[in-house]
Amino acid sequence: MSFKFEKLLVWQKALELPGVVSDVVKKFPKEEMYVLASQIKRAADSVSLNIAEGSTGQTNPEFKRFLGIAIRSDIEVVGCIYLAQRRNIIDTTDFDKIYRMCEELLVMLNALRNSLD
């Protein structure tokens, strides 16, 4: 592993989120594929991408800024699954799985960000 972010457990965990989200959105109706499905997939990708981008060659304040963006993307995924639930396009099992992953990532991202003080 040659990049700093590859060693971060939070980045490794964040890499799992897009796969789970992708599997779930395959079940979405066609009319949601370019709306909510696209939005949740971009938000899920954004978590790991911002961790990676912020970690390499950045100052701690700059890394903290990118972690803040990753946190907001993580929360955006949660917002999307709530919308999907309200529209009756996500079942409780999928909702709970994604919600728990996002909750775990939020704790890890906040811990990493707080450690940079």
C-alpha positions as CSV (number, residue, x, y, z in Angstrom):
1,M,0.0,0.0,0.0
2,S,1.6,3.2,-1.2
3,F,-1.0,5.8,-0.4
4,K,-1.7,7.0,3.1
5,F,-5.5,6.5,2.8
6,E,-5.1,2.8,1.9
7,K,-4.0,2.2,5.5
8,L,-7.0,3.9,7.0
9,L,-9.6,1.5,8.3
10,V,-12.3,4.1,7.8
11,W,-11.4,4.3,4.1
12,Q,-11.5,0.5,3.8
13,K,-14.9,0.4,5.4
14,A,-16.1,3.3,3.2
15,L,-15.2,1.2,0.1
16,E,-17.9,-1.3,1.2
17,L,-20.7,1.2,1.1
18,P,-21.0,1.7,-2.7
19,G,-21.2,-2.0,-3.3
20,V,-24.1,-2.5,-0.9
21,V,-25.8,0.6,-2.2
22,S,-25.4,-0.5,-5.8
23,D,-26.9,-3.9,-5.0
24,V,-29.9,-2.2,-3.4
25,V,-30.6,0.3,-6.1
26,K,-30.7,-2.5,-8.7
27,K,-34.1,-3.2,-7.2
28,F,-35.4,0.4,-7.7
29,P,-38.1,1.0,-10.3
30,K,-36.9,2.4,-13.6
31,E,-38.3,5.9,-13.0
32,E,-35.9,6.2,-10.0
33,M,-32.8,5.0,-11.8
34,Y,-31.7,8.5,-13.0
35,V,-33.0,10.3,-10.0
36,L,-32.7,8.8,-6.5
37,A,-30.7,5.8,-7.5
38,S,-28.1,8.0,-9.2
39,Q,-28.0,10.4,-6.2
40,I,-27.5,7.7,-3.6
41,K,-24.8,6.0,-5.6
42,R,-22.8,9.3,-6.1
43,A,-23.1,10.1,-2.3
44,A,-21.9,6.6,-1.4
45,D,-18.9,6.9,-3.7
46,S,-18.2,10.4,-2.4
47,V,-17.5,9.1,1.2
48,S,-14.4,7.0,0.2
49,L,-13.3,9.4,-2.5
50,N,-13.1,12.4,-0.1
51,I,-11.2,10.4,2.5
52,A,-8.7,9.5,-0.2
53,E,-8.4,12.9,-1.7
54,G,-8.0,14.7,1.6
55,S,-5.5,12.3,3.2
56,T,-2.7,12.5,0.7
57,G,-0.4,15.5,0.7
58,Q,-2.7,17.7,2.7
59,T,-2.4,19.5,5.9
60,N,-4.4,18.4,8.9
61,P,-6.9,21.3,8.5
62,E,-7.3,20.5,4.8
63,F,-7.8,16.8,5.6
64,K,-10.4,17.7,8.2
65,R,-12.2,19.7,5.6
66,F,-12.4,16.7,3.3
67,L,-13.5,14.5,6.2
68,G,-16.3,16.9,6.8
69,I,-17.4,16.5,3.1
70,A,-17.2,12.7,3.6
71,I,-19.4,13.0,6.7
72,R,-22.0,15.1,4.7
73,S,-22.0,12.5,1.9
74,D,-22.5,9.7,4.5
75,I,-25.5,11.6,5.9
76,E,-26.8,12.2,2.4
77,V,-26.9,8.4,1.8
78,V,-29.0,8.2,5.0
79,G,-31.3,10.9,3.7
80,C,-31.7,9.1,0.4
81,I,-32.7,5.8,2.0
82,Y,-35.3,7.6,4.0
83,L,-36.7,9.0,0.7
84,A,-36.6,5.5,-0.8
85,Q,-38.4,4.2,2.3
86,R,-41.1,6.9,2.0
87,R,-41.6,6.0,-1.7
88,N,-41.9,2.3,-0.8
89,I,-38.9,1.3,-2.9
90,I,-36.6,0.0,-0.3
91,D,-37.4,-2.8,2.2
92,T,-36.6,-2.7,5.9
93,T,-33.7,-5.1,5.6
94,D,-31.9,-3.0,3.0
95,F,-32.7,0.2,4.8
96,D,-31.3,-1.2,8.1
97,K,-28.1,-2.5,6.5
98,I,-27.3,0.8,4.8
99,Y,-28.3,2.8,7.9
100,R,-26.0,0.7,10.1
101,M,-23.1,1.0,7.7
102,C,-23.5,4.8,7.5
103,E,-23.8,5.0,11.3
104,E,-20.6,3.1,11.8
105,L,-18.8,5.3,9.2
106,L,-20.0,8.4,10.8
107,V,-18.5,7.4,14.2
108,M,-15.2,6.5,12.5
109,L,-15.1,9.6,10.4
110,N,-15.8,11.9,13.4
111,A,-13.1,10.0,15.5
112,L,-10.5,10.5,12.8
113,R,-11.4,14.1,12.3
114,N,-11.2,14.8,16.1
115,S,-7.8,13.0,16.3
116,L,-6.4,15.6,13.8
117,D,-6.7,18.5,16.4
